[in-house]
Amino acid sequence: MQIATWNVNSLSVRLPQVLDWLARQPVDVLCLQELKLTEDKFPFMELRAAGYEAVAFGQKTYNGVALLARTPPTAVVRNIPGFEDEQARVIAATVETPQGPLRVLNGYFVNGQAPGTDKFAYKMRWLQALHDWVRAELAAHPRLVLLGDFNVAPKDRDSYDPVGLADTIHHTREERAHFQALLDLGLADAFRMFEQPEKSYSWWDYRMLGFQKNRGLRIDHILVSEALRGSVTACTVDRAPRKNPQPSDHAPVVLTLA
């Protein structure tokens, strides 16, 4: 079984690329971020024709998340319960698998702009609310995956310039502490369960030949619960879509479960 996350940076622009990728890489579950469209414009029919049932949580121009699966997702939750938020950042659902129900939490984490700003303070509140909710979800759903665009580079090796970018957004001690707090709930960073090539990233700036020079960050993550750790056989970044004409600035991350 394969589960993937991909920040597509506008689904209306990138839908043909998503459909092409699914034809080449027919994962069982695909979580999308930054849809940048409302649900009435979401391509349910096109995705169903490709073999996927989808649930979406969108908004105009910004944010938006969706979950695609081979079987209809159930018990859908939109945004963090109890956390008042006008932005469409989280969708969660249960997906049936041969091994039993799998709870999938898909998030487009807050960017935060810069330390000391209102947006950074919002990111800190959002991350704390997420942590508390994930703890409750784990208690109810031992087989759980938390994935998406975290907007956090958890370690220096997840950044192309950890010295020059130290204490800037995605690299601050506060953000990394929140990432570690999620791991402390009993989650594991699936990508780091395996030996990986040096300078492995999932995002590259459009500017200044960021992808061509591999000036990237690893900010798209898949965290798995303790009950799933023994089933994880691979976790990789698929750089191929980043080479497309008009690509997203993110690449898909793919988890394989035995």
Contacts in CASP RR format, 6 or more apart in sequence:
PFRMAT RR
TARGET T0000
AUTHOR 0000-0000-0000
METHOD contacts of the structure
MODEL  1
MQIATWNVNSLSVRLPQVLDWLARQPVDVLCLQELKLTEDKFPFMELRAA
GYEAVAFGQKTYNGVALLARTPPTAVVRNIPGFEDEQARVIAATVETPQG
PLRVLNGYFVNGQAPGTDKFAYKMRWLQALHDWVRAELAAHPRLVLLGDF
NVAPKDRDSYDPVGLADTIHHTREERAHFQALLDLGLADAFRMFEQPEKS
YSWWDYRMLGFQKNRGLRIDHILVSEALRGSVTACTVDRAPRKNPQPSDH
APVVLTLA
1 28 0 8 1.000
1 29 0 8 1.000
1 97 0 8 1.000
1 98 0 8 1.000
1 99 0 8 1.000
1 256 0 8 1.000
1 257 0 8 1.000
2 25 0 8 1.000
2 27 0 8 1.000
2 28 0 8 1.000
2 29 0 8 1.000
2 254 0 8 1.000
2 255 0 8 1.000
2 256 0 8 1.000
2 257 0 8 1.000
3 27 0 8 1.000
3 28 0 8 1.000
3 29 0 8 1.000
3 30 0 8 1.000
3 31 0 8 1.000
3 104 0 8 1.000
3 145 0 8 1.000
3 147 0 8 1.000
3 222 0 8 1.000
3 254 0 8 1.000
3 255 0 8 1.000
3 257 0 8 1.000
4 25 0 8 1.000
4 27 0 8 1.000
4 29 0 8 1.000
4 30 0 8 1.000
4 31 0 8 1.000
4 238 0 8 1.000
4 252 0 8 1.000
4 253 0 8 1.000
4 254 0 8 1.000
4 255 0 8 1.000
5 30 0 8 1.000
5 31 0 8 1.000
5 32 0 8 1.000
5 33 0 8 1.000
5 106 0 8 1.000
5 147 0 8 1.000
5 148 0 8 1.000
5 149 0 8 1.000
5 220 0 8 1.000
5 221 0 8 1.000
5 222 0 8 1.000
5 252 0 8 1.000
5 253 0 8 1.000
6 18 0 8 1.000
6 21 0 8 1.000
6 30 0 8 1.000
6 31 0 8 1.000
6 32 0 8 1.000
6 33 0 8 1.000
6 220 0 8 1.000
6 241 0 8 1.000
6 248 0 8 1.000
6 250 0 8 1.000
6 251 0 8 1.000
6 252 0 8 1.000
6 253 0 8 1.000
7 32 0 8 1.000
7 33 0 8 1.000
7 34 0 8 1.000
7 108 0 8 1.000
7 148 0 8 1.000
7 149 0 8 1.000
7 203 0 8 1.000
7 220 0 8 1.000
7 248 0 8 1.000
7 249 0 8 1.000
7 250 0 8 1.000
8 14 0 8 1.000
8 17 0 8 1.000
8 18 0 8 1.000
8 32 0 8 1.000
8 33 0 8 1.000
8 34 0 8 1.000
8 35 0 8 1.000
8 248 0 8 1.000
8 250 0 8 1.000
9 34 0 8 1.000
9 36 0 8 1.000
9 248 0 8 1.000
9 249 0 8 1.000
9 250 0 8 1.000
10 34 0 8 1.000
10 35 0 8 1.000
10 36 0 8 1.000
10 37 0 8 1.000
10 248 0 8 1.000
11 18 0 8 1.000
11 32 0 8 1.000
11 35 0 8 1.000
11 36 0 8 1.000
11 37 0 8 1.000
11 42 0 8 1.000
11 43 0 8 1.000
11 66 0 8 1.000
12 36 0 8 1.000
12 37 0 8 1.000
12 41 0 8 1.000
13 246 0 8 1.000
14 246 0 8 1.000
14 247 0 8 1.000
14 248 0 8 1.000
15 43 0 8 1.000
15 46 0 8 1.000
17 241 0 8 1.000
17 244 0 8 1.000
17 247 0 8 1.000
17 248 0 8 1.000
18 30 0 8 1.000
18 32 0 8 1.000
19 46 0 8 1.000
19 47 0 8 1.000
19 50 0 8 1.000
21 238 0 8 1.000
21 241 0 8 1.000
21 252 0 8 1.000
22 30 0 8 1.000
22 50 0 8 1.000
22 52 0 8 1.000
23 50 0 8 1.000
25 238 0 8 1.000
25 252 0 8 1.000
25 254 0 8 1.000
27 254 0 8 1.000
28 69 0 8 1.000
28 70 0 8 1.000
28 95 0 8 1.000
28 97 0 8 1.000
29 67 0 8 1.000
29 68 0 8 1.000
29 69 0 8 1.000
29 70 0 8 1.000
29 95 0 8 1.000
29 102 0 8 1.000
29 104 0 8 1.000
30 52 0 8 1.000
30 67 0 8 1.000
30 68 0 8 1.000
30 69 0 8 1.000
30 252 0 8 1.000
31 65 0 8 1.000
31 66 0 8 1.000
31 67 0 8 1.000
31 68 0 8 1.000
31 104 0 8 1.000
31 106 0 8 1.000
31 107 0 8 1.000
31 147 0 8 1.000
31 148 0 8 1.000
32 65 0 8 1.000
32 66 0 8 1.000
32 67 0 8 1.000
32 68 0 8 1.000
32 106 0 8 1.000
33 64 0 8 1.000
33 65 0 8 1.000
33 106 0 8 1.000
33 107 0 8 1.000
33 108 0 8 1.000
33 148 0 8 1.000
33 149 0 8 1.000
34 63 0 8 1.000
34 64 0 8 1.000
34 108 0 8 1.000
34 149 0 8 1.000
34 248 0 8 1.000
35 42 0 8 1.000
35 56 0 8 1.000
35 58 0 8 1.000
35 63 0 8 1.000
35 64 0 8 1.000
35 65 0 8 1.000
35 66 0 8 1.000
35 88 0 8 1.000
36 60 0 8 1.000
36 61 0 8 1.000
36 62 0 8 1.000
36 63 0 8 1.000
36 64 0 8 1.000
37 58 0 8 1.000
37 60 0 8 1.000
37 64 0 8 1.000
38 58 0 8 1.000
38 59 0 8 1.000
38 60 0 8 1.000
39 56 0 8 1.000
39 57 0 8 1.000
39 58 0 8 1.000
42 54 0 8 1.000
42 56 0 8 1.000
42 58 0 8 1.000
42 66 0 8 1.000
44 54 0 8 1.000
44 56 0 8 1.000
47 53 0 8 1.000
47 54 0 8 1.000
47 68 0 8 1.000
48 54 0 8 1.000
51 70 0 8 1.000
52 68 0 8 1.000
52 69 0 8 1.000
52 70 0 8 1.000
53 68 0 8 1.000
53 69 0 8 1.000
53 70 0 8 1.000
53 71 0 8 1.000
53 72 0 8 1.000
53 73 0 8 1.000
54 66 0 8 1.000
54 67 0 8 1.000
54 68 0 8 1.000
54 69 0 8 1.000
54 73 0 8 1.000
55 66 0 8 1.000
55 67 0 8 1.000
55 73 0 8 1.000
55 76 0 8 1.000
55 91 0 8 1.000
55 93 0 8 1.000
56 64 0 8 1.000
56 65 0 8 1.000
56 66 0 8 1.000
56 67 0 8 1.000
56 91 0 8 1.000
57 64 0 8 1.000
57 65 0 8 1.000
57 66 0 8 1.000
57 78 0 8 1.000
57 79 0 8 1.000
57 88 0 8 1.000
57 90 0 8 1.000
57 91 0 8 1.000
58 64 0 8 1.000
58 65 0 8 1.000
58 66 0 8 1.000
58 88 0 8 1.000
59 87 0 8 1.000
59 88 0 8 1.000
62 87 0 8 1.000
63 87 0 8 1.000
63 88 0 8 1.000
63 89 0 8 1.000
63 108 0 8 1.000
64 88 0 8 1.000
64 89 0 8 1.000
64 108 0 8 1.000
65 88 0 8 1.000
65 89 0 8 1.000
65 90 0 8 1.000
65 91 0 8 1.000
65 106 0 8 1.000
65 107 0 8 1.000
65 108 0 8 1.000
66 91 0 8 1.000
66 106 0 8 1.000
67 73 0 8 1.000
67 91 0 8 1.000
67 92 0 8 1.000
67 93 0 8 1.000
67 104 0 8 1.000
67 106 0 8 1.000
69 93 0 8 1.000
69 95 0 8 1.000
69 104 0 8 1.000
71 95 0 8 1.000
71 96 0 8 1.000
73 93 0 8 1.000
73 94 0 8 1.000
73 95 0 8 1.000
73 104 0 8 1.000
74 93 0 8 1.000
74 94 0 8 1.000
74 95 0 8 1.000
74 96 0 8 1.000
75 92 0 8 1.000
75 93 0 8 1.000
75 94 0 8 1.000
76 91 0 8 1.000
76 92 0 8 1.000
76 93 0 8 1.000
77 90 0 8 1.000
77 91 0 8 1.000
77 92 0 8 1.000
77 93 0 8 1.000
78 88 0 8 1.000
78 90 0 8 1.000
78 91 0 8 1.000
79 85 0 8 1.000
79 88 0 8 1.000
79 89 0 8 1.000
79 90 0 8 1.000
80 89 0 8 1.000
80 90 0 8 1.000
80 126 0 8 1.000
80 129 0 8 1.000
80 130 0 8 1.000
80 133 0 8 1.000
81 133 0 8 1.000
82 129 0 8 1.000
83 125 0 8 1.000
83 126 0 8 1.000
83 129 0 8 1.000
83 133 0 8 1.000
85 126 0 8 1.000
87 110 0 8 1.000
88 108 0 8 1.000
89 107 0 8 1.000
89 108 0 8 1.000
89 109 0 8 1.000
89 110 0 8 1.000
89 126 0 8 1.000
90 105 0 8 1.000
90 106 0 8 1.000
90 107 0 8 1.000
90 108 0 8 1.000
90 130 0 8 1.000
91 106 0 8 1.000
91 107 0 8 1.000
92 103 0 8 1.000
92 104 0 8 1.000
92 105 0 8 1.000
92 106 0 8 1.000
92 137 0 8 1.000
93 103 0 8 1.000
93 104 0 8 1.000
94 101 0 8 1.000
94 102 0 8 1.000
94 103 0 8 1.000
94 104 0 8 1.000
94 141 0 8 1.000
95 101 0 8 1.000
95 102 0 8 1.000
95 104 0 8 1.000
96 102 0 8 1.000
99 143 0 8 1.000
99 231 0 8 1.000
99 257 0 8 1.000
100 143 0 8 1.000
101 141 0 8 1.000
101 143 0 8 1.000
102 143 0 8 1.000
102 144 0 8 1.000
102 145 0 8 1.000
103 137 0 8 1.000
103 140 0 8 1.000
103 141 0 8 1.000
103 143 0 8 1.000
103 144 0 8 1.000
103 145 0 8 1.000
104 144 0 8 1.000
104 145 0 8 1.000
104 147 0 8 1.000
105 134 0 8 1.000
105 137 0 8 1.000
105 144 0 8 1.000
105 145 0 8 1.000
105 146 0 8 1.000
105 147 0 8 1.000
106 147 0 8 1.000
106 148 0 8 1.000
107 146 0 8 1.000
107 147 0 8 1.000
107 148 0 8 1.000
107 149 0 8 1.000
108 148 0 8 1.000
108 149 0 8 1.000
109 123 0 8 1.000
109 126 0 8 1.000
109 127 0 8 1.000
109 130 0 8 1.000
109 148 0 8 1.000
109 149 0 8 1.000
109 150 0 8 1.000
109 151 0 8 1.000
109 152 0 8 1.000
110 119 0 8 1.000
110 122 0 8 1.000
110 123 0 8 1.000
110 126 0 8 1.000
110 127 0 8 1.000
110 151 0 8 1.000
111 119 0 8 1.000
111 123 0 8 1.000
111 151 0 8 1.000
111 169 0 8 1.000
112 119 0 8 1.000
112 120 0 8 1.000
112 122 0 8 1.000
112 123 0 8 1.000
112 151 0 8 1.000
112 169 0 8 1.000
113 119 0 8 1.000
113 120 0 8 1.000
113 169 0 8 1.000
114 120 0 8 1.000
114 168 0 8 1.000
114 169 0 8 1.000
115 167 0 8 1.000
115 168 0 8 1.000
115 169 0 8 1.000
115 172 0 8 1.000
115 174 0 8 1.000
120 169 0 8 1.000
123 151 0 8 1.000
123 175 0 8 1.000
124 174 0 8 1.000
124 178 0 8 1.000
127 175 0 8 1.000
127 178 0 8 1.000
128 178 0 8 1.000
130 182 0 8 1.000
131 178 0 8 1.000
131 181 0 8 1.000
131 182 0 8 1.000
131 185 0 8 1.000
134 144 0 8 1.000
134 146 0 8 1.000
134 182 0 8 1.000
134 185 0 8 1.000
134 187 0 8 1.000
135 185 0 8 1.000
137 144 0 8 1.000
138 144 0 8 1.000
138 185 0 8 1.000
138 186 0 8 1.000
138 187 0 8 1.000
138 225 0 8 1.000
141 225 0 8 1.000
142 225 0 8 1.000
142 226 0 8 1.000
142 227 0 8 1.000
143 225 0 8 1.000
143 227 0 8 1.000
143 228 0 8 1.000
144 187 0 8 1.000
144 224 0 8 1.000
144 225 0 8 1.000
144 227 0 8 1.000
144 228 0 8 1.000
145 222 0 8 1.000
145 223 0 8 1.000
145 224 0 8 1.000
145 225 0 8 1.000
145 228 0 8 1.000
145 255 0 8 1.000
146 182 0 8 1.000
146 187 0 8 1.000
146 222 0 8 1.000
146 223 0 8 1.000
147 221 0 8 1.000
147 222 0 8 1.000
147 223 0 8 1.000
147 253 0 8 1.000
147 255 0 8 1.000
148 220 0 8 1.000
148 221 0 8 1.000
148 222 0 8 1.000
148 253 0 8 1.000
149 203 0 8 1.000
149 219 0 8 1.000
149 220 0 8 1.000
149 250 0 8 1.000
150 179 0 8 1.000
150 219 0 8 1.000
150 220 0 8 1.000
150 221 0 8 1.000
151 169 0 8 1.000
151 170 0 8 1.000
151 175 0 8 1.000
151 219 0 8 1.000
152 170 0 8 1.000
152 175 0 8 1.000
152 176 0 8 1.000
152 178 0 8 1.000
152 179 0 8 1.000
152 219 0 8 1.000
152 221 0 8 1.000
153 159 0 8 1.000
153 170 0 8 1.000
153 171 0 8 1.000
153 217 0 8 1.000
153 218 0 8 1.000
153 219 0 8 1.000
154 176 0 8 1.000
154 179 0 8 1.000
154 180 0 8 1.000
154 189 0 8 1.000
154 218 0 8 1.000
154 221 0 8 1.000
155 176 0 8 1.000
156 162 0 8 1.000
157 198 0 8 1.000
158 201 0 8 1.000
158 217 0 8 1.000
158 218 0 8 1.000
158 219 0 8 1.000
159 165 0 8 1.000
159 170 0 8 1.000
159 171 0 8 1.000
159 216 0 8 1.000
159 217 0 8 1.000
159 218 0 8 1.000
160 199 0 8 1.000
160 201 0 8 1.000
160 214 0 8 1.000
160 215 0 8 1.000
160 216 0 8 1.000
160 217 0 8 1.000
161 215 0 8 1.000
162 171 0 8 1.000
165 171 0 8 1.000
167 173 0 8 1.000
169 175 0 8 1.000
170 217 0 8 1.000
170 219 0 8 1.000
182 223 0 8 1.000
183 189 0 8 1.000
183 223 0 8 1.000
186 225 0 8 1.000
186 226 0 8 1.000
187 223 0 8 1.000
187 224 0 8 1.000
187 225 0 8 1.000
187 226 0 8 1.000
188 223 0 8 1.000
188 224 0 8 1.000
188 225 0 8 1.000
188 226 0 8 1.000
188 229 0 8 1.000
188 232 0 8 1.000
189 221 0 8 1.000
189 222 0 8 1.000
189 223 0 8 1.000
190 222 0 8 1.000
190 223 0 8 1.000
190 224 0 8 1.000
190 232 0 8 1.000
190 235 0 8 1.000
190 255 0 8 1.000
191 200 0 8 1.000
191 218 0 8 1.000
191 221 0 8 1.000
191 222 0 8 1.000
191 235 0 8 1.000
191 236 0 8 1.000
191 237 0 8 1.000
191 253 0 8 1.000
193 229 0 8 1.000
193 232 0 8 1.000
193 235 0 8 1.000
194 234 0 8 1.000
194 235 0 8 1.000
199 214 0 8 1.000
200 218 0 8 1.000
200 237 0 8 1.000
201 214 0 8 1.000
201 216 0 8 1.000
201 217 0 8 1.000
201 218 0 8 1.000
201 237 0 8 1.000
202 217 0 8 1.000
202 218 0 8 1.000
202 219 0 8 1.000
202 220 0 8 1.000
202 237 0 8 1.000
202 250 0 8 1.000
202 251 0 8 1.000
202 253 0 8 1.000
203 216 0 8 1.000
203 217 0 8 1.000
203 218 0 8 1.000
203 219 0 8 1.000
203 220 0 8 1.000
203 249 0 8 1.000
203 250 0 8 1.000
203 251 0 8 1.000
204 210 0 8 1.000
204 211 0 8 1.000
204 214 0 8 1.000
204 215 0 8 1.000
204 216 0 8 1.000
204 217 0 8 1.000
204 242 0 8 1.000
204 249 0 8 1.000
205 215 0 8 1.000
205 216 0 8 1.000
205 249 0 8 1.000
206 249 0 8 1.000
208 215 0 8 1.000
209 215 0 8 1.000
210 216 0 8 1.000
211 242 0 8 1.000
211 243 0 8 1.000
218 237 0 8 1.000
220 237 0 8 1.000
220 250 0 8 1.000
220 251 0 8 1.000
220 253 0 8 1.000
221 253 0 8 1.000
222 235 0 8 1.000
222 253 0 8 1.000
222 255 0 8 1.000
224 232 0 8 1.000
224 255 0 8 1.000
228 257 0 8 1.000
230 258 0 8 1.000
231 257 0 8 1.000
231 258 0 8 1.000
232 255 0 8 1.000
232 256 0 8 1.000
232 257 0 8 1.000
232 258 0 8 1.000
233 256 0 8 1.000
233 257 0 8 1.000
233 258 0 8 1.000
234 254 0 8 1.000
234 255 0 8 1.000
234 256 0 8 1.000
235 253 0 8 1.000
235 254 0 8 1.000
235 255 0 8 1.000
235 256 0 8 1.000
236 253 0 8 1.000
236 254 0 8 1.000
237 251 0 8 1.000
237 252 0 8 1.000
237 253 0 8 1.000
237 254 0 8 1.000
238 251 0 8 1.000
238 252 0 8 1.000
238 253 0 8 1.000
238 254 0 8 1.000
239 251 0 8 1.000
240 251 0 8 1.000
241 247 0 8 1.000
241 248 0 8 1.000
241 251 0 8 1.000
241 252 0 8 1.000
242 248 0 8 1.000
242 249 0 8 1.000
242 250 0 8 1.000
242 251 0 8 1.000
END
